[in-house]
Amino acid sequence: MATISLNVSTVKPLGDRLFVKVAQAEEKTAGGILLPDTAKEKPQVGEVVQIGPGKRDESGNRIPMEVSVGDKVLYSKYAGTDVKLGNEDYVLLSEKDVLAVVA
């Protein structure tokens, strides 16, 4: 059986999907209390590292993506598929799950 080495540059999302590098979870509360790993919430903010070509409309024409590589985005809490490549955590999302671009 052959092994395949995957990283972000070798994985290309299809259609209107995008790869988002997940931001690190908060280590402390606002009051300074350290959080254990079990109490940390999954972040909903990340940086777009790969995008697909966009979905097709009814005529077969490509609709360009509204986000681009390098954008910081806010996405739905339970959206996407969690993917771990190397030591980094990523989420594979559909463009409709992106709620906003963070400035």
C-alpha positions in Angstrom: 0.0 0.0 0.0 1.4 3.4 -1.0 1.6 6.3 1.5 0.6 9.7 0.5 2.1 12.8 2.1 -0.5 15.6 2.3 0.0 19.2 3.0 -1.8 22.4 2.2 0.0 22.9 -1.1 -0.9 19.4 -2.4 -4.6 19.5 -1.5 -6.8 21.6 -3.8 -10.5 22.2 -2.7 -13.1 21.7 -5.4 -16.1 23.9 -6.4 -16.9 26.6 -3.8 -14.9 25.0 -1.0 -12.0 26.5 0.9 -9.3 25.5 3.4 -9.1 27.7 6.5 -6.2 27.5 8.9 -7.9 27.5 12.4 -6.8 30.2 14.8 -5.4 29.1 18.2 -7.9 28.7 21.0 -7.8 31.1 23.8 -5.5 29.9 26.6 -6.9 32.3 29.3 -10.2 33.9 30.1 -10.6 37.7 30.2 -10.1 37.5 33.9 -6.8 35.7 33.5 -7.9 32.1 34.4 -6.0 29.4 32.5 -8.3 27.1 30.6 -7.7 23.3 30.4 -7.8 21.7 26.9 -11.3 20.2 27.7 -12.8 23.7 28.4 -11.5 25.5 25.3 -14.0 26.3 22.6 -13.4 25.6 19.0 -12.4 28.9 17.3 -14.6 30.2 14.6 -12.0 32.5 13.0 -9.2 31.5 10.7 -7.1 32.4 7.7 -8.0 31.2 4.2 -5.0 29.2 2.8 -6.6 27.6 -0.3 -9.7 28.2 -2.4 -11.5 26.2 -5.1 -12.4 27.6 -8.5 -16.0 28.5 -7.5 -19.3 26.8 -8.1 -21.1 26.8 -11.5 -24.4 28.6 -12.2 -27.3 27.1 -14.2 -25.6 28.0 -17.5 -22.3 26.3 -16.5 -20.4 29.5 -15.9 -18.1 29.7 -12.9 -19.1 32.1 -10.1 -15.9 33.6 -8.6 -15.3 33.1 -4.9 -15.9 36.2 -2.7 -13.0 35.4 -0.4 -9.4 35.0 -1.4 -6.2 33.5 0.0 -5.0 35.4 3.0 -8.4 36.7 4.1 -9.3 36.2 7.8 -12.8 34.9 8.0 -15.5 34.2 10.6 -17.3 30.9 9.9 -20.3 29.0 11.3 -19.6 27.1 14.6 -20.5 23.6 13.4 -19.6 24.0 9.7 -17.1 22.2 7.7 -14.8 19.2 8.1 -11.9 19.3 10.5 -8.6 18.2 8.9 -5.2 17.9 10.5 -2.2 18.2 8.2 1.1 17.9 10.0 0.8 19.8 13.3 -1.7 22.3 11.9 -5.5 22.3 12.2 -7.6 23.2 9.2 -11.3 23.3 8.3 -12.6 22.5 4.9 -15.6 24.7 4.4 -18.2 25.5 1.7 -18.2 29.2 0.9 -21.8 29.5 2.2 -20.5 28.7 5.7 -18.3 31.8 5.8 -20.2 34.5 7.7 -17.8 37.5 7.3 -14.4 38.6 6.3 -12.6 40.1 9.4 -10.6 43.3 8.8 
